[in-house]
C-alpha cells in the first residue's frame, strides 16, 4: 500500500471530516459545467494563480496532496464563489479559522508524503 492510503485510513476523525468536506466542495463545483466555468471566470477576474480546482480521485494516490494544496490556494476565491451561489454551508467552513488551520495541516501532511516519493 502507498503511504498516502495508509495515512488516510488512520487520520483522526476531525481531519477526515475536513478531507471529506473538501471533496464535497470540489465535486460541487467540478460536477456542474456551468459552475466550473463561472469559478474559472472568477479566478481569472481575481487574477488567481490557478483558474481551476483539481478533481480528487481515489484511483490517483498522489491526488490528495495536490488537490488539498489547490483548495488552500484558492480558498478566498471559493469563499466568494459560494457566497454568490448562496451555499452558506461551504462559506461558513471557509471562514472558520480552525477549519482552515486543519486544512493547511492536512495539506502539509500529504505534500510531505508526495515529496518523499
PyMOL CGO cylinders between C-alpha atoms (Angstrom):
from pymol import cmd
from pymol.cgo import CYLINDER

trace = [
    CYLINDER, 0.00, 0.00, 0.00, 1.09, 3.54, -0.60, 0.3, 1, 1, 1, 1, 1, 1,
    CYLINDER, 1.09, 3.54, -0.60, 1.90, 5.79, 2.32, 0.3, 1, 1, 1, 1, 1, 1,
    CYLINDER, 1.90, 5.79, 2.32, -0.89, 8.23, 1.50, 0.3, 1, 1, 1, 1, 1, 1,
    CYLINDER, -0.89, 8.23, 1.50, -3.51, 5.48, 1.58, 0.3, 1, 1, 1, 1, 1, 1,
    CYLINDER, -3.51, 5.48, 1.58, -2.24, 4.35, 4.97, 0.3, 1, 1, 1, 1, 1, 1,
    CYLINDER, -2.24, 4.35, 4.97, -2.29, 7.89, 6.32, 0.3, 1, 1, 1, 1, 1, 1,
    CYLINDER, -2.29, 7.89, 6.32, -5.86, 8.39, 5.14, 0.3, 1, 1, 1, 1, 1, 1,
    CYLINDER, -5.86, 8.39, 5.14, -7.00, 5.21, 6.89, 0.3, 1, 1, 1, 1, 1, 1,
    CYLINDER, -7.00, 5.21, 6.89, -5.54, 6.30, 10.22, 0.3, 1, 1, 1, 1, 1, 1,
    CYLINDER, -5.54, 6.30, 10.22, -6.32, 10.01, 10.16, 0.3, 1, 1, 1, 1, 1, 1,
    CYLINDER, -6.32, 10.01, 10.16, -8.05, 11.41, 13.21, 0.3, 1, 1, 1, 1, 1, 1,
    CYLINDER, -8.05, 11.41, 13.21, -11.78, 11.81, 12.62, 0.3, 1, 1, 1, 1, 1, 1,
    CYLINDER, -11.78, 11.81, 12.62, -11.53, 15.64, 12.72, 0.3, 1, 1, 1, 1, 1, 1,
    CYLINDER, -11.53, 15.64, 12.72, -9.11, 15.62, 9.80, 0.3, 1, 1, 1, 1, 1, 1,
    CYLINDER, -9.11, 15.62, 9.80, -11.10, 13.00, 7.87, 0.3, 1, 1, 1, 1, 1, 1,
    CYLINDER, -11.10, 13.00, 7.87, -14.14, 15.26, 8.09, 0.3, 1, 1, 1, 1, 1, 1,
    CYLINDER, -14.14, 15.26, 8.09, -12.14, 18.20, 6.67, 0.3, 1, 1, 1, 1, 1, 1,
    CYLINDER, -12.14, 18.20, 6.67, -10.92, 15.98, 3.83, 0.3, 1, 1, 1, 1, 1, 1,
    CYLINDER, -10.92, 15.98, 3.83, -14.47, 14.82, 3.04, 0.3, 1, 1, 1, 1, 1, 1,
    CYLINDER, -14.47, 14.82, 3.04, -15.78, 18.40, 3.14, 0.3, 1, 1, 1, 1, 1, 1,
    CYLINDER, -15.78, 18.40, 3.14, -13.09, 19.50, 0.69, 0.3, 1, 1, 1, 1, 1, 1,
    CYLINDER, -13.09, 19.50, 0.69, -14.06, 16.69, -1.66, 0.3, 1, 1, 1, 1, 1, 1,
    CYLINDER, -14.06, 16.69, -1.66, -17.71, 17.80, -1.44, 0.3, 1, 1, 1, 1, 1, 1,
    CYLINDER, -17.71, 17.80, -1.44, -16.75, 21.41, -2.26, 0.3, 1, 1, 1, 1, 1, 1,
    CYLINDER, -16.75, 21.41, -2.26, -14.70, 20.37, -5.26, 0.3, 1, 1, 1, 1, 1, 1,
    CYLINDER, -14.70, 20.37, -5.26, -17.37, 17.98, -6.52, 0.3, 1, 1, 1, 1, 1, 1,
    CYLINDER, -17.37, 17.98, -6.52, -19.99, 20.70, -6.13, 0.3, 1, 1, 1, 1, 1, 1,
    CYLINDER, -19.99, 20.70, -6.13, -18.05, 22.96, -8.49, 0.3, 1, 1, 1, 1, 1, 1,
    CYLINDER, -18.05, 22.96, -8.49, -16.49, 20.40, -10.84, 0.3, 1, 1, 1, 1, 1, 1,
    CYLINDER, -16.49, 20.40, -10.84, -19.55, 18.20, -11.39, 0.3, 1, 1, 1, 1, 1, 1,
    CYLINDER, -19.55, 18.20, -11.39, -21.54, 21.06, -12.92, 0.3, 1, 1, 1, 1, 1, 1,
    CYLINDER, -21.54, 21.06, -12.92, -20.07, 22.51, -16.11, 0.3, 1, 1, 1, 1, 1, 1,
    CYLINDER, -20.07, 22.51, -16.11, -21.64, 25.95, -15.65, 0.3, 1, 1, 1, 1, 1, 1,
    CYLINDER, -21.64, 25.95, -15.65, -20.40, 26.25, -12.07, 0.3, 1, 1, 1, 1, 1, 1,
    CYLINDER, -20.40, 26.25, -12.07, -16.94, 25.13, -13.16, 0.3, 1, 1, 1, 1, 1, 1,
    CYLINDER, -16.94, 25.13, -13.16, -16.85, 27.81, -15.89, 0.3, 1, 1, 1, 1, 1, 1,
    CYLINDER, -16.85, 27.81, -15.89, -18.14, 30.50, -13.53, 0.3, 1, 1, 1, 1, 1, 1,
    CYLINDER, -18.14, 30.50, -13.53, -15.49, 29.57, -10.96, 0.3, 1, 1, 1, 1, 1, 1,
    CYLINDER, -15.49, 29.57, -10.96, -12.81, 29.75, -13.64, 0.3, 1, 1, 1, 1, 1, 1,
    CYLINDER, -12.81, 29.75, -13.64, -14.00, 33.22, -14.71, 0.3, 1, 1, 1, 1, 1, 1,
    CYLINDER, -14.00, 33.22, -14.71, -14.00, 34.36, -11.07, 0.3, 1, 1, 1, 1, 1, 1,
    CYLINDER, -14.00, 34.36, -11.07, -10.41, 33.16, -10.66, 0.3, 1, 1, 1, 1, 1, 1,
    CYLINDER, -10.41, 33.16, -10.66, -9.39, 34.98, -13.85, 0.3, 1, 1, 1, 1, 1, 1,
    CYLINDER, -9.39, 34.98, -13.85, -11.06, 38.18, -12.64, 0.3, 1, 1, 1, 1, 1, 1,
    CYLINDER, -11.06, 38.18, -12.64, -9.31, 37.92, -9.28, 0.3, 1, 1, 1, 1, 1, 1,
    CYLINDER, -9.31, 37.92, -9.28, -6.00, 37.18, -11.03, 0.3, 1, 1, 1, 1, 1, 1,
    CYLINDER, -6.00, 37.18, -11.03, -5.55, 34.00, -9.03, 0.3, 1, 1, 1, 1, 1, 1,
    CYLINDER, -5.55, 34.00, -9.03, -2.51, 31.82, -9.59, 0.3, 1, 1, 1, 1, 1, 1,
    CYLINDER, -2.51, 31.82, -9.59, -4.78, 28.98, -10.77, 0.3, 1, 1, 1, 1, 1, 1,
    CYLINDER, -4.78, 28.98, -10.77, -8.08, 29.09, -12.62, 0.3, 1, 1, 1, 1, 1, 1,
    CYLINDER, -8.08, 29.09, -12.62, -9.48, 25.71, -11.72, 0.3, 1, 1, 1, 1, 1, 1,
    CYLINDER, -9.48, 25.71, -11.72, -9.66, 23.16, -8.96, 0.3, 1, 1, 1, 1, 1, 1,
    CYLINDER, -9.66, 23.16, -8.96, -8.22, 19.67, -9.19, 0.3, 1, 1, 1, 1, 1, 1,
    CYLINDER, -8.22, 19.67, -9.19, -10.64, 16.79, -9.09, 0.3, 1, 1, 1, 1, 1, 1,
    CYLINDER, -10.64, 16.79, -9.09, -9.80, 14.29, -6.36, 0.3, 1, 1, 1, 1, 1, 1,
    CYLINDER, -9.80, 14.29, -6.36, -9.98, 10.63, -7.29, 0.3, 1, 1, 1, 1, 1, 1,
    CYLINDER, -9.98, 10.63, -7.29, -9.30, 7.62, -5.11, 0.3, 1, 1, 1, 1, 1, 1,
    CYLINDER, -9.30, 7.62, -5.11, -7.53, 5.91, -8.02, 0.3, 1, 1, 1, 1, 1, 1,
    CYLINDER, -7.53, 5.91, -8.02, -4.78, 8.53, -8.30, 0.3, 1, 1, 1, 1, 1, 1,
    CYLINDER, -4.78, 8.53, -8.30, -2.98, 8.20, -5.00, 0.3, 1, 1, 1, 1, 1, 1,
    CYLINDER, -2.98, 8.20, -5.00, -0.93, 11.37, -5.47, 0.3, 1, 1, 1, 1, 1, 1,
    CYLINDER, -0.93, 11.37, -5.47, -4.05, 13.47, -5.89, 0.3, 1, 1, 1, 1, 1, 1,
    CYLINDER, -4.05, 13.47, -5.89, -4.81, 14.22, -2.22, 0.3, 1, 1, 1, 1, 1, 1,
    CYLINDER, -4.81, 14.22, -2.22, -1.80, 16.44, -1.63, 0.3, 1, 1, 1, 1, 1, 1,
    CYLINDER, -1.80, 16.44, -1.63, -2.24, 18.29, -4.88, 0.3, 1, 1, 1, 1, 1, 1,
    CYLINDER, -2.24, 18.29, -4.88, -5.96, 18.86, -4.58, 0.3, 1, 1, 1, 1, 1, 1,
    CYLINDER, -5.96, 18.86, -4.58, -5.71, 19.97, -0.92, 0.3, 1, 1, 1, 1, 1, 1,
    CYLINDER, -5.71, 19.97, -0.92, -2.96, 22.43, -1.82, 0.3, 1, 1, 1, 1, 1, 1,
    CYLINDER, -2.96, 22.43, -1.82, -5.09, 23.84, -4.62, 0.3, 1, 1, 1, 1, 1, 1,
    CYLINDER, -5.09, 23.84, -4.62, -8.09, 24.23, -2.30, 0.3, 1, 1, 1, 1, 1, 1,
    CYLINDER, -8.09, 24.23, -2.30, -5.87, 26.05, 0.18, 0.3, 1, 1, 1, 1, 1, 1,
    CYLINDER, -5.87, 26.05, 0.18, -4.52, 28.38, -2.51, 0.3, 1, 1, 1, 1, 1, 1,
    CYLINDER, -4.52, 28.38, -2.51, -7.98, 29.13, -3.95, 0.3, 1, 1, 1, 1, 1, 1,
    CYLINDER, -7.98, 29.13, -3.95, -9.74, 29.35, -0.57, 0.3, 1, 1, 1, 1, 1, 1,
    CYLINDER, -9.74, 29.35, -0.57, -10.65, 33.04, -0.93, 0.3, 1, 1, 1, 1, 1, 1,
    CYLINDER, -10.65, 33.04, -0.93, -11.94, 32.58, -4.48, 0.3, 1, 1, 1, 1, 1, 1,
    CYLINDER, -11.94, 32.58, -4.48, -14.01, 29.60, -3.35, 0.3, 1, 1, 1, 1, 1, 1,
    CYLINDER, -14.01, 29.60, -3.35, -15.46, 31.63, -0.47, 0.3, 1, 1, 1, 1, 1, 1,
    CYLINDER, -15.46, 31.63, -0.47, -16.60, 34.37, -2.87, 0.3, 1, 1, 1, 1, 1, 1,
    CYLINDER, -16.60, 34.37, -2.87, -17.95, 31.80, -5.32, 0.3, 1, 1, 1, 1, 1, 1,
    CYLINDER, -17.95, 31.80, -5.32, -20.01, 30.03, -2.66, 0.3, 1, 1, 1, 1, 1, 1,
    CYLINDER, -20.01, 30.03, -2.66, -21.29, 33.36, -1.30, 0.3, 1, 1, 1, 1, 1, 1,
    CYLINDER, -21.29, 33.36, -1.30, -22.52, 34.28, -4.79, 0.3, 1, 1, 1, 1, 1, 1,
    CYLINDER, -22.52, 34.28, -4.79, -24.02, 30.82, -5.19, 0.3, 1, 1, 1, 1, 1, 1,
    CYLINDER, -24.02, 30.82, -5.19, -25.71, 31.15, -1.76, 0.3, 1, 1, 1, 1, 1, 1,
    CYLINDER, -25.71, 31.15, -1.76, -24.11, 27.95, -0.49, 0.3, 1, 1, 1, 1, 1, 1,
    CYLINDER, -24.11, 27.95, -0.49, -23.63, 29.18, 3.05, 0.3, 1, 1, 1, 1, 1, 1,
    CYLINDER, -23.63, 29.18, 3.05, -22.58, 25.82, 4.48, 0.3, 1, 1, 1, 1, 1, 1,
    CYLINDER, -22.58, 25.82, 4.48, -19.36, 25.94, 2.49, 0.3, 1, 1, 1, 1, 1, 1,
    CYLINDER, -19.36, 25.94, 2.49, -18.92, 29.68, 3.15, 0.3, 1, 1, 1, 1, 1, 1,
    CYLINDER, -18.92, 29.68, 3.15, -19.14, 29.01, 6.88, 0.3, 1, 1, 1, 1, 1, 1,
    CYLINDER, -19.14, 29.01, 6.88, -16.40, 26.37, 6.64, 0.3, 1, 1, 1, 1, 1, 1,
    CYLINDER, -16.40, 26.37, 6.64, -14.10, 28.58, 4.58, 0.3, 1, 1, 1, 1, 1, 1,
    CYLINDER, -14.10, 28.58, 4.58, -14.49, 31.44, 7.07, 0.3, 1, 1, 1, 1, 1, 1,
    CYLINDER, -14.49, 31.44, 7.07, -13.78, 29.21, 10.07, 0.3, 1, 1, 1, 1, 1, 1,
    CYLINDER, -13.78, 29.21, 10.07, -10.15, 29.74, 11.12, 0.3, 1, 1, 1, 1, 1, 1,
    CYLINDER, -10.15, 29.74, 11.12, -9.94, 26.40, 12.94, 0.3, 1, 1, 1, 1, 1, 1,
    CYLINDER, -9.94, 26.40, 12.94, -11.27, 24.52, 9.88, 0.3, 1, 1, 1, 1, 1, 1,
    CYLINDER, -11.27, 24.52, 9.88, -8.77, 26.35, 7.63, 0.3, 1, 1, 1, 1, 1, 1,
    CYLINDER, -8.77, 26.35, 7.63, -5.94, 25.51, 10.03, 0.3, 1, 1, 1, 1, 1, 1,
    CYLINDER, -5.94, 25.51, 10.03, -6.89, 21.83, 9.86, 0.3, 1, 1, 1, 1, 1, 1,
    CYLINDER, -6.89, 21.83, 9.86, -6.99, 22.10, 6.06, 0.3, 1, 1, 1, 1, 1, 1,
    CYLINDER, -6.99, 22.10, 6.06, -3.50, 23.60, 5.99, 0.3, 1, 1, 1, 1, 1, 1,
    CYLINDER, -3.50, 23.60, 5.99, -2.19, 20.90, 8.34, 0.3, 1, 1, 1, 1, 1, 1,
    CYLINDER, -2.19, 20.90, 8.34, -3.78, 18.16, 6.22, 0.3, 1, 1, 1, 1, 1, 1,
    CYLINDER, -3.78, 18.16, 6.22, -2.36, 19.68, 3.05, 0.3, 1, 1, 1, 1, 1, 1,
    CYLINDER, -2.36, 19.68, 3.05, 1.13, 19.80, 4.58, 0.3, 1, 1, 1, 1, 1, 1,
    CYLINDER, 1.13, 19.80, 4.58, 0.92, 16.14, 5.60, 0.3, 1, 1, 1, 1, 1, 1,
    CYLINDER, 0.92, 16.14, 5.60, 0.10, 14.96, 2.09, 0.3, 1, 1, 1, 1, 1, 1,
    CYLINDER, 0.10, 14.96, 2.09, 2.56, 17.31, 0.39, 0.3, 1, 1, 1, 1, 1, 1,
    CYLINDER, 2.56, 17.31, 0.39, 5.35, 15.90, 2.55, 0.3, 1, 1, 1, 1, 1, 1,
    CYLINDER, 5.35, 15.90, 2.55, 4.38, 12.34, 1.59, 0.3, 1, 1, 1, 1, 1, 1,
    CYLINDER, 4.38, 12.34, 1.59, 4.25, 13.29, -2.09, 0.3, 1, 1, 1, 1, 1, 1,
    CYLINDER, 4.25, 13.29, -2.09, 7.74, 14.83, -1.91, 0.3, 1, 1, 1, 1, 1, 1,
    CYLINDER, 7.74, 14.83, -1.91, 9.21, 11.76, -0.18, 0.3, 1, 1, 1, 1, 1, 1,
    CYLINDER, 9.21, 11.76, -0.18, 8.50, 9.60, -3.19, 0.3, 1, 1, 1, 1, 1, 1,
]
cmd.load_cgo(trace, "trace")
